[in-house]
Amino acid sequence: MVRVGIYCRVSTDQQVRDGDSIQAQLSALRIYAKEHDYEIAGEYVDDGISGTLLAERDELQKLLDDVKQKKVDLILFTRLDRWFRSIRHYLNTQEVLDKYNVPWRAI
């Protein structure tokens, strides 16, 4: 069974009002995982954190640690802008994922 890490992030109250709340993201990701018979290995939530502040995204760091410990086979998130807002941060993170052969999917 594929073990997935579910990643959610909300940086502003506006996103919550526009239907991009943590609970909405988690719900969509849990449903997707269930529909695809994925095992949820962990849920990683950075609430109120800008996508450009990589050092402050503690849950993203925990997710990457779990990738390195081979606890996660696939990363799921709702939209690409929930994953990253900076090309530099994306490339640095993608380097880790490539090293451990862990793909990601925006649902």
N, C-alpha and C positions, 0 to 999 in steps of 0.2 A: 504494500500500500504506500502511496505517495504521502509523505509527511510535509505539510505546508505550514509556513509561518505567515500569519495574517498581519499586515501592517496598516495602521490607520494614523492619520494626522489631521488635525484642525488647528489653524493658526489664528483665526479671528472669529468674533461673534457673528459677523456677516455670513460666514460660511455655514454656521449653525442655522441661522435664519433661512438660508437658501437651500436647506435640506441636505447639507453635507456634514451633518453632525457625526460624532464618533459612533453613536448608536446606529445611525443609518448605514454607515460604512460597515460596521461589524455585522449587522444583520445581513446585508447583501453578500458579504464575504463568507459568512457561515453557510448561507443557503447555497452559494456557488460550490463551496467545498463539499457539502453534503451531496449535491447533484452529481458531482464528479467522483464520488467515493474517495475523497481525500481525508486523511487523518489530520486534524489540526494539532500541530506540535506546539504551537504557542501563538498568543495574541500580543502584539506589540503596539502600544498606543502612545503617541506623542501628542498630548493635548495642550493647545495654546502655544505651540512652537512653530516658528517660521521655518519654511523649507530651506532657507539660506543659512540657518544657524546650525550647521552640522554638529558642532561640538556640544550643543545643548540638547540634541536629540538622543537622550539616554536610551530610549527603547529601540531606536535604530541600532545603537551600539550593541545592545543585548542581542538583537536579532543577528547581527554580524558575528557575534561571539558564538551563537548557536550554530550558525553556518560553519564556522571554523571547527566546531566540535562535532560536525556531521549529524546534527539533530534535525536539520531542515533540508528537504529535497527541492522545494519550490517555494517562491515568495509570491503572495497574492496581495494586491491592493486595488482600490476602486478606480483610480485615475492616475495618470502619469504625474500630474502636478501634486498629488499626495505623496509621491515617492521622492521627487526632487524638483527644485526650482533653479538649480545651478548646474551647468554642464560640468564644471570642474569637480563638484561633489559627486555627481553621477558617475563620472569616469573613474574616480578613486574607488568608489563603492563597487562599480562593475568589475574592476580589477580583482577584488576579493572574491566576488561571486564566480568569475571565470576560473579563478584558481581552484575553487572547490566544486566546480561544475554545477552550480545552483542557478537555474534560470528564474525569471520573474514573469508575472502575467498581470496585466491590468484588465480587470473584468469589465 
